[in-house]
Amino acid sequence: MEEPFIKNKQTKKVEELHWECQKWKSHLQFIEDEIVFIDRLLNSYIFQPNTPNLFERLQGYLERLKKVKSNKKIVRNLISQHENDLGGMIECTTDRCDMEFYQKHNKLKAEVVDRMENFMALKSEVFNYAGGILKKRKPE
């Protein structure tokens, strides 16, 4: 009678980890949309042309944005691989086996959070910089 309970308990654990992976993927998709916007913003002609070091600053942001895109892709692949591996957790019958999955999950979580925080810092920096040098509308 113990066997169905263990399987059900394991299934619940897997579902919880899978749900967290889904949330990460959702956040990464939202970040993808923001990356597109920031890329368009940085490549637009809406900034005051006489701003010192404008070109260099925008190029620096574009390079960092490119790195964010690359890192996001890597993390997305790691999440997909992790989700595939979660199926093996159902077969776990020992606490040690469970612990290995949780350790891998927590390591990936730290990676995801780090990547998201890096993007948020870049986004904030770009918006703060861009907000101060946008062209003013001509008075009517």
C-alpha positions, 0 to 999 in steps of 0.5 A: 500500500506504500508504493502508490503513496510514494509515487503520488508524493513524487509526482507532486514534487515533480509538478512543483518543480515543473511549475517553477520551470514554467514560471521561469520560462514565462519570465524569460519570454517577457524579457525577450519582448523587453529586449526587442523594445530596448534594441529598437530604442537603442537603434532609433534616432530619438536621442539628442545628437550633440550628447557627449559619447552618445555613440559609444554609450549606445554601442556599449548597451547594444553589446551588453544586450547581445550578451543578455540575449545569448545568456537567455538562450543558454538558460532557456536550454538549461531549463528545457533539459532540466524539465526533461530530467525531472521525469527521472525524479518520479523513479526516485525512492530515496531521499538522496535521489530527491536531494540531487534533483533539488540541488540541481534545481536550486543551482539552476534557479540561482542561474536564472535569477542571476540572469534576470537580475543582470537584465533588470540592471541593464534595462534600468541603466538604459532607461535612466540614460535614455530618459535624459537624452531624448529629443524634445518635441518641437513646441507647437 
